Amino acid sequence: MRRIWSAMASAVAAGYVLLQLLGRRAGSTQDERQQRLPGDELVPRPQIVTDYAVTFEVASVDIWPWLTQMGWHLGGYYTPTWVDRLLFPDSWSSLDHLDPVLVRDLHAGNVIPDGPSGTAWFVVEEADAPRSLVLHSTTHVPAGWREKFGVSIDWTWCFQVIDLPGSRARVHLRVRGRMAPRWFAWIYQALIIPADYVMALGMLRGIAKRAETHAPPRRSGRIPYAPPTEVTM
């Protein structure tokens, strides 16, 4: 029995190490991980850097609209349905089609909501259609932790879309983050990075599946995001 428990513990440990590795670099090449991307300068000394990449069977112009309608109660984040239901039960399911009302002409300062009003959101730092989109947030802190524990986070998402021969494209997502206090960074590294293997890579694959389907745009009935003012970080 002791040997069985020892073998199980070893298997769990090996699986966790693998998830840590995949959660940092799944799908990306060494060249992509070493490449400097737009927005890297926004978090100059990151404690966490992750890179994910997927090859799409469509060109960048067919991918960009899916990025512009992302957001809470907008197009969603295209993660697997079971992830949405398990981790984000208050959110609506991700759309499987483009909604012309939700597709946005993004510019620096625009807001992409990532939770109920006033909780979490991204600010667009750069939108170079259809090549790169840089999102920045300091709001993704559990409710009450900022005041109670002095927790802070500063992180970016950069989507880089590079066209390939044959009407294909490579989409590279880099996440850079810095957190305080240090124990909060440890929690992120221990829990979020392994989970991101499912969520971040699942998001890219979800976008690929939708874009490659070429479903005709139609209205979903969802209301476009309209904050009182756009903001900058």
MIKOLPA-547669 format. One record per residue (C-alpha): residue number from 1; chain; residue in three letters; x, y, z. Coordinates in nm, 4 decimals. Layout:
N
ATOM resi chain resn     east    north       up
ATOM  NUM     A  ALA        X        Y        Z
...
# end
This chain:
233
ATOM resi chain resn     east    north       up
ATOM    1     A  MET   0.0000   0.0000   0.0000
ATOM    2     A  ARG   0.2857   0.2341   0.0820
ATOM    3     A  ARG   0.4343   0.1750  -0.2619
ATOM    4     A  ILE   0.1008   0.2490  -0.4262
ATOM    5     A  TRP   0.0661   0.5789  -0.2398
ATOM    6     A  SER   0.4252   0.6670  -0.3236
ATOM    7     A  ALA   0.3670   0.5955  -0.6931
ATOM    8     A  MET   0.0495   0.8020  -0.6922
ATOM    9     A  ALA   0.2268   1.0919  -0.5220
ATOM   10     A  SER   0.5064   1.0761  -0.7798
ATOM   11     A  ALA   0.2565   1.0735  -1.0658
ATOM   12     A  VAL   0.0728   1.3748  -0.9230
ATOM   13     A  ALA   0.3992   1.5639  -0.8746
ATOM   14     A  ALA   0.5138   1.4831  -1.2285
ATOM   15     A  GLY   0.1763   1.5934  -1.3664
ATOM   16     A  TYR   0.1942   1.9210  -1.1760
ATOM   17     A  VAL   0.5463   1.9928  -1.3059
ATOM   18     A  LEU   0.4255   1.9220  -1.6589
ATOM   19     A  LEU   0.1303   2.1602  -1.6138
ATOM   20     A  GLN   0.3690   2.4283  -1.4864
ATOM   21     A  LEU   0.5779   2.3868  -1.8019
ATOM   22     A  LEU   0.2801   2.3793  -2.0387
ATOM   23     A  GLY   0.1217   2.6708  -1.8533
ATOM   24     A  ARG   0.4222   2.8855  -1.9403
ATOM   25     A  ARG   0.4939   2.7946  -2.3019
ATOM   26     A  ALA   0.2309   2.5668  -2.4604
ATOM   27     A  GLY   0.2370   2.5799  -2.8389
ATOM   28     A  SER   0.5086   2.8456  -2.8583
ATOM   29     A  THR   0.8558   2.8070  -3.0068
ATOM   30     A  GLN   1.1818   2.9155  -2.8480
ATOM   31     A  ASP   1.2124   3.1949  -3.1055
ATOM   32     A  GLU   0.8643   3.3204  -3.0173
ATOM   33     A  ARG   0.9428   3.3168  -2.6458
ATOM   34     A  GLN   1.2616   3.5166  -2.7011
ATOM   35     A  GLN   1.0989   3.7691  -2.9345
ATOM   36     A  ARG   1.0221   4.1173  -2.8043
ATOM   37     A  LEU   0.6514   4.1970  -2.8413
ATOM   38     A  PRO   0.4491   4.5199  -2.8221
ATOM   39     A  GLY   0.3601   4.6017  -2.4616
ATOM   40     A  ASP   0.6599   4.4232  -2.3053
ATOM   41     A  GLU   0.7786   4.7587  -2.1736
ATOM   42     A  LEU   0.4599   4.8094  -1.9702
ATOM   43     A  VAL   0.5700   4.5480  -1.7149
ATOM   44     A  PRO   0.9498   4.5883  -1.7298
ATOM   45     A  ARG   1.0402   4.3466  -1.4451
ATOM   46     A  PRO   0.7791   4.0702  -1.4625
ATOM   47     A  GLN   0.7697   3.7891  -1.2119
ATOM   48     A  ILE   0.5663   3.5820  -1.4566
ATOM   49     A  VAL   0.5868   3.5517  -1.8353
ATOM   50     A  THR   0.3826   3.3002  -2.0318
ATOM   51     A  ASP   0.3718   3.2423  -2.4066
ATOM   52     A  TYR   0.1090   3.0485  -2.6003
ATOM   53     A  ALA   0.0777   3.0121  -2.9753
ATOM   54     A  VAL  -0.1560   2.8461  -3.2239
ATOM   55     A  THR  -0.1530   2.8305  -3.6049
ATOM   56     A  PHE  -0.4858   2.9299  -3.7604
ATOM   57     A  GLU  -0.6120   2.8124  -4.0985
ATOM   58     A  VAL  -0.7373   3.1631  -4.1765
ATOM   59     A  ALA  -0.5687   3.4984  -4.2365
ATOM   60     A  SER  -0.5258   3.7753  -3.9800
ATOM   61     A  VAL  -0.8183   3.9786  -4.1163
ATOM   62     A  ASP  -1.0493   3.6891  -4.0295
ATOM   63     A  ILE  -0.9082   3.6629  -3.6758
ATOM   64     A  TRP  -0.9067   4.0284  -3.5720
ATOM   65     A  PRO  -1.2857   4.0770  -3.5355
ATOM   66     A  TRP  -1.2975   3.7923  -3.2817
ATOM   67     A  LEU  -1.0447   3.9773  -3.0676
ATOM   68     A  THR  -1.2390   4.3025  -3.0842
ATOM   69     A  GLN  -1.5671   4.1558  -2.9555
ATOM   70     A  MET  -1.4043   3.9847  -2.6568
ATOM   71     A  GLY  -1.5252   4.0677  -2.3092
ATOM   72     A  TRP  -1.7553   3.9892  -2.0189
ATOM   73     A  HIS  -2.1180   3.9729  -2.1389
ATOM   74     A  LEU  -1.9923   4.0622  -2.4873
ATOM   75     A  GLY  -1.8452   3.7916  -2.7082
ATOM   76     A  GLY  -1.6847   3.6158  -2.4126
ATOM   77     A  TYR  -1.3304   3.4802  -2.4172
ATOM   78     A  TYR  -1.3914   3.1684  -2.6295
ATOM   79     A  THR  -1.2740   2.9292  -2.3582
ATOM   80     A  PRO  -1.4223   2.5769  -2.3452
ATOM   81     A  THR  -1.7856   2.5702  -2.2337
ATOM   82     A  TRP  -1.7089   2.3557  -1.9287
ATOM   83     A  VAL  -1.4484   2.6126  -1.8175
ATOM   84     A  ASP  -1.7026   2.8940  -1.8466
ATOM   85     A  ARG  -1.9607   2.6999  -1.6477
ATOM   86     A  LEU  -1.7211   2.5805  -1.3791
ATOM   87     A  LEU  -1.5073   2.8902  -1.3200
ATOM   88     A  PHE  -1.7231   3.1758  -1.4470
ATOM   89     A  PRO  -2.0853   3.0753  -1.3763
ATOM   90     A  ASP  -2.2052   3.4378  -1.3723
ATOM   91     A  SER  -2.0692   3.5044  -1.7192
ATOM   92     A  TRP  -2.2531   3.4324  -2.0413
ATOM   93     A  SER  -2.1303   3.1640  -2.2769
ATOM   94     A  SER  -1.8878   3.2671  -2.5477
ATOM   95     A  LEU  -2.0458   3.3470  -2.8829
ATOM   96     A  ASP  -1.9772   3.1085  -3.1695
ATOM   97     A  HIS  -2.0380   3.3796  -3.4281
ATOM   98     A  LEU  -1.9502   3.7427  -3.4834
ATOM   99     A  ASP  -2.2077   3.9993  -3.3779
ATOM  100     A  PRO  -2.1789   4.3181  -3.5885
ATOM  101     A  VAL  -2.3051   4.5177  -3.2901
ATOM  102     A  LEU  -2.0271   4.3865  -3.0646
ATOM  103     A  VAL  -1.7360   4.3964  -3.3097
ATOM  104     A  ARG  -1.5428   4.7110  -3.2181
ATOM  105     A  ASP  -1.2952   4.9455  -3.3829
ATOM  106     A  LEU  -1.0557   4.9320  -3.0890
ATOM  107     A  HIS  -0.8255   5.2197  -2.9989
ATOM  108     A  ALA  -0.5907   5.2968  -2.7111
ATOM  109     A  GLY  -0.7936   5.3801  -2.4008
ATOM  110     A  ASN  -1.0899   5.1583  -2.4846
ATOM  111     A  VAL  -1.2094   4.9301  -2.2048
ATOM  112     A  ILE  -1.2741   4.5555  -2.2305
ATOM  113     A  PRO  -1.4748   4.4353  -1.9280
ATOM  114     A  ASP  -1.3662   4.1150  -1.7563
ATOM  115     A  GLY  -1.6299   4.0975  -1.4830
ATOM  116     A  PRO  -1.9344   4.2741  -1.3425
ATOM  117     A  SER  -1.9203   4.6542  -1.3581
ATOM  118     A  GLY  -1.6432   4.7978  -1.1446
ATOM  119     A  THR  -1.4686   4.4689  -1.0674
ATOM  120     A  ALA  -1.2130   4.3878  -1.3391
ATOM  121     A  TRP  -1.1340   4.5183  -1.6842
ATOM  122     A  PHE  -0.8576   4.5597  -1.9400
ATOM  123     A  VAL  -0.7536   4.8870  -2.0994
ATOM  124     A  VAL  -0.6388   4.8780  -2.4616
ATOM  125     A  GLU  -0.2822   5.0095  -2.4790
ATOM  126     A  GLU  -0.2272   4.9385  -2.8476
ATOM  127     A  ALA  -0.4534   4.8208  -3.1288
ATOM  128     A  ASP  -0.2744   4.7772  -3.4599
ATOM  129     A  ALA  -0.5335   4.5947  -3.6681
ATOM  130     A  PRO  -0.4983   4.3161  -3.7661
ATOM  131     A  ARG  -0.1473   4.2593  -3.6316
ATOM  132     A  SER  -0.1317   4.3264  -3.2586
ATOM  133     A  LEU  -0.3532   4.4002  -2.9597
ATOM  134     A  VAL  -0.2084   4.4939  -2.6205
ATOM  135     A  LEU  -0.4310   4.4871  -2.3113
ATOM  136     A  HIS  -0.3284   4.6162  -1.9675
ATOM  137     A  SER  -0.4864   4.5686  -1.6262
ATOM  138     A  THR  -0.4239   4.6537  -1.2620
ATOM  139     A  THR  -0.7759   4.5501  -1.1574
ATOM  140     A  HIS  -0.7580   4.1705  -1.1457
ATOM  141     A  VAL  -0.7380   4.1368  -0.7681
ATOM  142     A  PRO  -0.9833   3.9289  -0.5599
ATOM  143     A  ALA  -1.2545   4.1440  -0.4018
ATOM  144     A  GLY  -1.1351   4.3064  -0.0795
ATOM  145     A  TRP  -0.7765   4.1822  -0.1035
ATOM  146     A  ARG  -0.6362   4.5184  -0.2114
ATOM  147     A  GLU  -0.7669   4.6906   0.1009
ATOM  148     A  LYS  -0.7180   4.4014   0.3448
ATOM  149     A  PHE  -0.3822   4.2622   0.2339
ATOM  150     A  GLY  -0.2302   4.5368   0.0169
ATOM  151     A  VAL  -0.2421   4.3104  -0.2879
ATOM  152     A  SER  -0.1683   4.4545  -0.6325
ATOM  153     A  ILE  -0.1234   4.3221  -0.9837
ATOM  154     A  ASP   0.0101   4.4786  -1.3017
ATOM  155     A  TRP  -0.0216   4.2609  -1.6085
ATOM  156     A  THR  -0.0522   4.2670  -1.9847
ATOM  157     A  TRP  -0.1857   4.0482  -2.2602
ATOM  158     A  CYS  -0.0347   4.0849  -2.6059
ATOM  159     A  PHE  -0.1937   3.9145  -2.9053
ATOM  160     A  GLN   0.0409   3.9149  -3.2023
ATOM  161     A  VAL  -0.1025   3.7895  -3.5323
ATOM  162     A  ILE   0.1389   3.7069  -3.8141
ATOM  163     A  ASP   0.0169   3.6037  -4.1580
ATOM  164     A  LEU   0.1637   3.2885  -4.3080
ATOM  165     A  PRO   0.1622   3.1584  -4.6667
ATOM  166     A  GLY  -0.1585   2.9945  -4.7804
ATOM  167     A  SER  -0.4053   3.2272  -4.6027
ATOM  168     A  ARG  -0.2949   3.1054  -4.2620
ATOM  169     A  ALA  -0.1801   3.2944  -3.9534
ATOM  170     A  ARG   0.0132   3.2410  -3.6339
ATOM  171     A  VAL  -0.1367   3.3868  -3.3157
ATOM  172     A  HIS   0.1004   3.4385  -3.0239
ATOM  173     A  LEU  -0.0362   3.5368  -2.6817
ATOM  174     A  ARG   0.2086   3.6644  -2.4229
ATOM  175     A  VAL   0.1092   3.7405  -2.0639
ATOM  176     A  ARG   0.3444   3.9411  -1.8405
ATOM  177     A  GLY   0.2687   4.0109  -1.4766
ATOM  178     A  ARG   0.4072   4.1572  -1.1590
ATOM  179     A  MET   0.2327   4.1156  -0.8234
ATOM  180     A  ALA   0.2717   4.2212  -0.4615
ATOM  181     A  PRO   0.3155   4.1046  -0.1929
ATOM  182     A  ARG   0.5419   3.8178  -0.2889
ATOM  183     A  TRP   0.3065   3.5560  -0.1460
ATOM  184     A  PHE   0.0405   3.6686  -0.3918
ATOM  185     A  ALA   0.2840   3.6040  -0.6782
ATOM  186     A  TRP   0.3492   3.2572  -0.5334
ATOM  187     A  ILE  -0.0248   3.1831  -0.5318
ATOM  188     A  TYR  -0.0514   3.2966  -0.8952
ATOM  189     A  GLN   0.2449   3.0827  -0.9972
ATOM  190     A  ALA   0.1186   2.7790  -0.8074
ATOM  191     A  LEU  -0.2457   2.7889  -0.9180
ATOM  192     A  ILE  -0.3075   3.0183  -1.2140
ATOM  193     A  ILE  -0.0185   2.9165  -1.4387
ATOM  194     A  PRO  -0.1228   2.5491  -1.4538
ATOM  195     A  ALA  -0.4858   2.6549  -1.5046
ATOM  196     A  ASP  -0.3821   2.8866  -1.7870
ATOM  197     A  TYR  -0.2725   2.5859  -1.9893
ATOM  198     A  VAL  -0.6432   2.5085  -2.0176
ATOM  199     A  MET  -0.7810   2.8633  -2.0228
ATOM  200     A  ALA  -0.5338   3.0608  -2.2349
ATOM  201     A  LEU  -0.4572   2.7860  -2.4842
ATOM  202     A  GLY  -0.8270   2.6959  -2.4844
ATOM  203     A  MET  -0.9078   3.0568  -2.5711
ATOM  204     A  LEU  -0.6730   3.0566  -2.8707
ATOM  205     A  ARG  -0.8080   2.7237  -2.9921
ATOM  206     A  GLY  -1.1616   2.8516  -2.9389
ATOM  207     A  ILE  -1.0933   3.1550  -3.1556
ATOM  208     A  ALA  -0.9347   2.9337  -3.4206
ATOM  209     A  LYS  -1.2335   2.7004  -3.4292
ATOM  210     A  ARG  -1.4763   2.9886  -3.4655
ATOM  211     A  ALA  -1.2767   3.1843  -3.7219
ATOM  212     A  GLU  -1.2171   2.8768  -3.9360
ATOM  213     A  THR  -1.5893   2.7953  -3.9409
ATOM  214     A  HIS  -1.6717   3.1220  -4.1219
ATOM  215     A  ALA  -2.0171   3.1375  -3.9633
ATOM  216     A  PRO  -2.2139   3.4354  -4.0980
ATOM  217     A  PRO  -2.2326   3.7325  -3.8575
ATOM  218     A  ARG  -2.5636   3.7835  -3.6851
ATOM  219     A  ARG  -2.6998   3.9751  -3.3904
ATOM  220     A  SER  -2.6955   3.8046  -3.0527
ATOM  221     A  GLY  -2.9126   4.0497  -2.8619
ATOM  222     A  ARG  -2.6243   4.1407  -2.6333
ATOM  223     A  ILE  -2.5724   4.5087  -2.5577
ATOM  224     A  PRO  -2.2427   4.6736  -2.6607
ATOM  225     A  TYR  -2.0172   4.7855  -2.3773
ATOM  226     A  ALA  -2.0594   5.1585  -2.3166
ATOM  227     A  PRO  -1.8670   5.2896  -2.0137
ATOM  228     A  PRO  -1.9241   5.6490  -1.8998
ATOM  229     A  THR  -1.5680   5.7328  -2.0091
ATOM  230     A  GLU  -1.2767   5.5465  -2.1539
ATOM  231     A  VAL  -0.9666   5.5405  -1.9361
ATOM  232     A  THR  -0.5920   5.5044  -1.9549
ATOM  233     A  MET  -0.3575   5.3342  -1.7123
# end
